[in-house]
């Protein structure tokens, strides 16, 4: 049973140049977790390039073997460092976790 973890973030920063820098740094920080956290089966990152005022700014799609693997990822100290650094920059976050058939 594979769990797909889909998360989208909207950054609070209104200055497009500053926000783009924040988004790029956030994306790089999440992608850097791939070789560190063994529970990640796959992780794809998408940075929004169109309709910037209406759409979310960045989305990840990550696959994990099961819920315990997703929970280990969420609790992993390196993931928590990313969360603590970037959480204050978010205006909102949405997540969906579902089982792939």
Secondary structure, DSSP 4 states (H G I P E B T S, - for coil): -EEEEEEEEEE----HHHHHHHHHHHHHHHHTTTTT-TT-SEEEEEE--S-TTTS-SEEEEEEESSHHHHHHHHH-HHHHHHHHHHGGGEEEEEEEEEEE-
